[in-house]
Structure formats: C-alpha cells, structure tokens
Amino acid sequence: MNSAPPPLRLFVAIPLPPPLAQHIAEIEECLCPRLATLRWVRPEDAHLTLAFIGAAPASQLPTIEDALMRGIAPFPPFQLRTEGLGTFGGARARVLWLGLGGELERLAALQRPVAGALAPIGIAGEGGRFSPHLTPKMRPTSVYWRESTAEL
C-alpha cells in the first residue's frame, strides 16, 4: 500500500534576530511560573508570520516558492519593537501574543505583496486585517490559563 506523505503546515515568516529571540526568552522566564500549563515556542523558532498557508502537499512547495520569489522584491531593513501582551480567543484563549510597534507601515508594505503573490496560485490566506504579533506561548491545558492571563 503506497500512502501519500502527510501534508506540510506552511507559512511565510520572518525569522527573529537573536536579540529579539533573547528578549522573548526573558519574558518567558518572567512569566513561566504563572503560565506553567502552556507550551512555549522555542526562542530560536520564534518568527513573525506574514502569511499562513496551512496544510499543503510537499509537491506544491516549489510552486509556492516560485510565486513568492517572483512576487516579492528585495526589501530594505526596518525597525520593530515588542509592545503589549495579550491573548487571542477571549475567555477560552489559546495563544499568548506579544504586540509589535515601530515601522508597522513598512511591515505591512512587505506583507501585502506576500499575500498578493500567493493569491494567483489559489492560496487565499486567512483574510481580514493583518495583525502583526509574535506568539511565544500556545495551547493552554487547564483553567489555570484563564486565571493567569487575566492578571497579566
């Protein structure tokens, strides 16, 4: 029996520079006792998502890469900073996020062509307004999450 490989979970993202990854690790260290039931994203895996693609077969990866390479010109550096802390999902929050400030208009100017490059190959993205953020902590496993994040 020949089964197809499982689909890949794909997204387009900017890796974080080491100083920012270290900053996230420091935040984790400070919050860890209060949010012990959550899974932290390893600082070296932290990233800023520009577009979430979702599940796709590995065979589609070259098409996606080609579309992105054609649709995105080299982009000059810009400055961002962490700004704010919150959760997604209301009372049933599943994600702790760090907000971003700084040159957000330049970040949006990078994100728009990413989404535009994916649309012609049938990848519509998540829709809605781009909300730049970092997600250092995910998937709570108990009610302790709601109580802990309410205090933050």
C-alpha positions as a Python dict, from the first residue, in 0.01 Angstrom:
ca = {
    (1, 'M'): (0, 0, 0),
    (2, 'N'): (151, 332, -111),
    (3, 'S'): (30, 617, 109),
    (4, 'A'): (98, 981, 30),
    (5, 'P'): (322, 1172, 270),
    (6, 'P'): (136, 1388, 518),
    (7, 'P'): (77, 1749, 413),
    (8, 'L'): (315, 2019, 530),
    (9, 'R'): (195, 2301, 758),
    (10, 'L'): (323, 2607, 574),
    (11, 'F'): (352, 2977, 644),
    (12, 'V'): (565, 3266, 521),
    (13, 'A'): (755, 3429, 806),
    (14, 'I'): (1044, 3649, 908),
    (15, 'P'): (1287, 3477, 1148),
    (16, 'L'): (1361, 3688, 1454),
    (17, 'P'): (1705, 3835, 1514),
    (18, 'P'): (1888, 3682, 1812),
    (19, 'P'): (1843, 3988, 2041),
    (20, 'L'): (1465, 3971, 1999),
    (21, 'A'): (1461, 3594, 2050),
    (22, 'Q'): (1659, 3654, 2372),
    (23, 'H'): (1403, 3916, 2478),
    (24, 'I'): (1126, 3658, 2433),
    (25, 'A'): (1326, 3409, 2641),
    (26, 'E'): (1348, 3670, 2918),
    (27, 'I'): (973, 3728, 2904),
    (28, 'E'): (923, 3352, 2921),
    (29, 'E'): (1144, 3327, 3228),
    (30, 'C'): (945, 3601, 3400),
    (31, 'L'): (603, 3454, 3314),
    (32, 'C'): (683, 3083, 3333),
    (33, 'P'): (572, 3032, 3695),
    (34, 'R'): (235, 3194, 3620),
    (35, 'L'): (171, 3016, 3291),
    (36, 'A'): (316, 2674, 3361),
    (37, 'T'): (43, 2487, 3174),
    (38, 'L'): (134, 2634, 2835),
    (39, 'R'): (383, 2523, 2575),
    (40, 'W'): (643, 2786, 2497),
    (41, 'V'): (768, 2831, 2143),
    (42, 'R'): (1144, 2778, 2150),
    (43, 'P'): (1308, 3123, 2110),
    (44, 'E'): (1513, 3002, 1813),
    (45, 'D'): (1188, 2902, 1639),
    (46, 'A'): (1012, 3232, 1706),
    (47, 'H'): (907, 3417, 1393),
    (48, 'L'): (679, 3688, 1260),
    (49, 'T'): (419, 3533, 1031),
    (50, 'L'): (342, 3727, 714),
    (51, 'A'): (102, 3473, 565),
    (52, 'F'): (-40, 3145, 691),
    (53, 'I'): (-79, 2893, 410),
    (54, 'G'): (-194, 2593, 610),
    (55, 'A'): (-178, 2229, 504),
    (56, 'A'): (-29, 2172, 160),
    (57, 'P'): (126, 1872, -12),
    (58, 'A'): (505, 1879, -38),
    (59, 'S'): (466, 1871, -416),
    (60, 'Q'): (315, 2223, -402),
    (61, 'L'): (618, 2374, -226),
    (62, 'P'): (813, 2459, -547),
    (63, 'T'): (508, 2640, -688),
    (64, 'I'): (470, 2840, -368),
    (65, 'E'): (840, 2925, -358),
    (66, 'D'): (837, 3035, -724),
    (67, 'A'): (534, 3257, -668),
    (68, 'L'): (697, 3423, -369),
    (69, 'M'): (1029, 3474, -547),
    (70, 'R'): (853, 3637, -844),
    (71, 'G'): (617, 3846, -633),
    (72, 'I'): (847, 3993, -372),
    (73, 'A'): (1128, 4235, -446),
    (74, 'P'): (1425, 4277, -211),
    (75, 'F'): (1307, 4479, 86),
    (76, 'P'): (1516, 4722, 292),
    (77, 'P'): (1552, 4664, 668),
    (78, 'F'): (1307, 4824, 909),
    (79, 'Q'): (1277, 4853, 1286),
    (80, 'L'): (1015, 4686, 1507),
    (81, 'R'): (979, 4657, 1883),
    (82, 'T'): (764, 4446, 2113),
    (83, 'E'): (473, 4642, 2251),
    (84, 'G'): (196, 4495, 2461),
    (85, 'L'): (93, 4150, 2574),
    (86, 'G'): (-241, 3976, 2536),
    (87, 'T'): (-431, 3665, 2435),
    (88, 'F'): (-636, 3551, 2135),
    (89, 'G'): (-964, 3375, 2194),
    (90, 'G'): (-1134, 3562, 2479),
    (91, 'A'): (-1220, 3351, 2784),
    (92, 'R'): (-1103, 3038, 2600),
    (93, 'A'): (-774, 3193, 2493),
    (94, 'R'): (-532, 2953, 2328),
    (95, 'V'): (-247, 3188, 2239),
    (96, 'L'): (-41, 3442, 2431),
    (97, 'W'): (82, 3716, 2198),
    (98, 'L'): (337, 3996, 2205),
    (99, 'G'): (229, 4301, 2010),
    (100, 'L'): (460, 4494, 1782),
    (101, 'G'): (528, 4863, 1734),
    (102, 'G'): (773, 5062, 1528),
    (103, 'E'): (771, 5079, 1150),
    (104, 'L'): (447, 4883, 1110),
    (105, 'E'): (362, 5056, 782),
    (106, 'R'): (684, 4916, 633),
    (107, 'L'): (600, 4571, 769),
    (108, 'A'): (255, 4595, 607),
    (109, 'A'): (425, 4702, 283),
    (110, 'L'): (619, 4374, 295),
    (111, 'Q'): (318, 4161, 392),
    (112, 'R'): (85, 4284, 112),
    (113, 'P'): (296, 4151, -177),
    (114, 'V'): (339, 3820, 6),
    (115, 'A'): (-38, 3776, 15),
    (116, 'G'): (-62, 3907, -342),
    (117, 'A'): (194, 3653, -468),
    (118, 'L'): (3, 3363, -315),
    (119, 'A'): (-346, 3454, -441),
    (120, 'P'): (-284, 3368, -811),
    (121, 'I'): (-183, 3013, -718),
    (122, 'G'): (-501, 2960, -519),
    (123, 'I'): (-380, 3040, -167),
    (124, 'A'): (-621, 3294, -25),
    (125, 'G'): (-468, 3329, 319),
    (126, 'E'): (-661, 3392, 636),
    (127, 'G'): (-838, 3705, 515),
    (128, 'G'): (-907, 4000, 737),
    (129, 'R'): (-669, 4270, 851),
    (130, 'F'): (-302, 4186, 901),
    (131, 'S'): (-233, 4196, 1276),
    (132, 'P'): (143, 4165, 1332),
    (133, 'H'): (236, 3985, 1652),
    (134, 'L'): (464, 3721, 1800),
    (135, 'T'): (322, 3411, 1969),
    (136, 'P'): (562, 3287, 2237),
    (137, 'K'): (311, 3068, 2423),
    (138, 'M'): (38, 2842, 2288),
    (139, 'R'): (-220, 2574, 2367),
    (140, 'P'): (-328, 2602, 2728),
    (141, 'T'): (-420, 2279, 2900),
    (142, 'S'): (-621, 2394, 3201),
    (143, 'V'): (-841, 2663, 3352),
    (144, 'Y'): (-523, 2800, 3512),
    (145, 'W'): (-458, 2973, 3177),
    (146, 'R'): (-765, 3196, 3210),
    (147, 'E'): (-688, 3284, 3570),
    (148, 'S'): (-321, 3355, 3497),
    (149, 'T'): (-365, 3564, 3184),
    (150, 'A'): (-637, 3773, 3347),
    (151, 'E'): (-369, 3901, 3587),
    (152, 'L'): (-122, 4000, 3314),
}
